[in-house]
Amino acid sequence: MTRDSPGGAECLTEYVTVVVDGQLFGLPIAQAQDVFMPELLTRVPLSGPEIAGILNLRGRIVTAVDLRCRLGLSRRQDAARPMAVGIEWRGESYGLLVDAVGEVIKLADSGREPNPVNLDAKFARVSVGVHRLEAQLMVVLDVERVLGSAAEPIAA
Amino acid sequence: MLRLRNKLLPLARLDQLLGIAGAASSEAEGGFIVVVQVGSQTFGIVVDAVFHTEEIVVKPMSTKLRHIPTFSGNTILGDGSVIMIIDPNGIAQAIGAGAAQVSEPAADAQRAESDVKAVSLLVFRAGSAELKAVPLSLVTRLEEVDCRKIELSGGRHLVQYRGQLMPLVRLKDEFRIRTEGRQPLLVFSDRGRSMGLAVDEIVDIVEEKLDIEVPGETPGSLGCAVIRGQATEVVDVGYFLPLAFQDWFRRNDAQVAGGPKSLLLVDDSAFFRNMLCPVLEAAGYEVTAAAGAEEALAILKSGRQFELIVTDIEMPGMSGYELAEAVRNENRAANVTLIALSALASEATIERGRRAGFDNFVAKFDRQGLIAALKQASLQWVEAA
């Protein structure tokens, strides 16, 4: 949520943080619907590699997109259960599968920097900038880039 | 390839089409074949198992998945799981042009002619080794229920089915409803009510010209016909429906306003006359049946007045078209509402029917459509009055 802080003109954005392969990402709260544990995932044969399957979330059919596969990372260990962030995008429901969901943090927009040149290219593809937090770098996810460019079928 | 009912049937393995075939499955011999017809092309889809039938609402696939031609949509089942809906057109495409060439044009053309009166019949066994049949168009669904779910209440067998209590009906009192395993049922549904006819075994679905050669002597039997070369008893579903619900045919929305209307039903097939008469009478019409156009004209010439004439088109001798023209040329009956019944409701036949003077054209097995057409006709009278 972007809004003015009570103190002055500084704009703050709330992010829900997620971790994929040890890297911290932030997704603007405005773009996230909810966080859930994906259960009873139905795999979809012939779909793109990043499609983990479809599932029933409170009566709605949600397409689960695995952020690991989207980023070209290795598959999750079978024992590790993913978490999902629910996203409404172009009128459809998606669940972005991540390794873990962190917390909700509020950051000043002024602290956001463009993607540094040394940022891993696979992260840069889905990001619109970074925040330097105390201990680590948070890559700001852009839903349009995560889901949009993958909307076309990926030629096998 | 499979030879089924003397036709070669191209087969496609669903696991291979979906790219999920494991190493083991290529040798597996079990499984089922789902026979699908897309346009003129018939083929079989090999699957591992068949669970049951379910009525679903197909939801469109996500835009990320819509490019996959094998699926037409997805849905949420009653147990909350999500499934993909297979698109037979997509499968047909995947099987490719090879399958299309298998069709046997000469044989097909020949069959089309003899198919004029062909009816899809569901052949089953119940209570004995004899074959029995009902028109498939009357059957809403085939089900198998777990015998533990069959309850006895008030001397009748009931099963909880899709949120309702569905009575089970037996063809004969001697027939024993199974107590263990699964009980196959033919489910007949009409306006929110269902009944299950308990059977031993569903044998086949056949397309056959239905000629009842020996009329039935016991209630519940329309008679015997030769189906696939075997004498088969044709069951009168109309007899069993009121056993489940006494008022099956007498429910309000089928009633005709303003007293009974007289109706002349013309069909050369005893089977259809027997099937439609009770339905029409229950809907509030005074039905007179005629076994042909000549007989119908004779009845009209005798001075009987009818508000409605429902006639079959394909009849030996004088056709339904000729009957309609003759009726329209007859002054006394010029105002009658004429409804055509035909197994072949193509645009051309409908147009020909209109020119012959029919007010409406209803597909032969569309009972609801017929009642709706009749109701529409009675509304027009009210407006005209």
Interface residues (C-beta under 8 A of the other chain):
Chain A: L40 T42 V44 P45 L46 S47 G48 I51 I54 L55 N56 G59 I61 T63 V65 R90 E92 Y94 L147 A150 A151 P153
Chain B: L18 G19 I20 K59 S62 T63 K64 L65 H67 I68 T70 F71 N74 T75 I76 G80 S81 V82 I83 M84
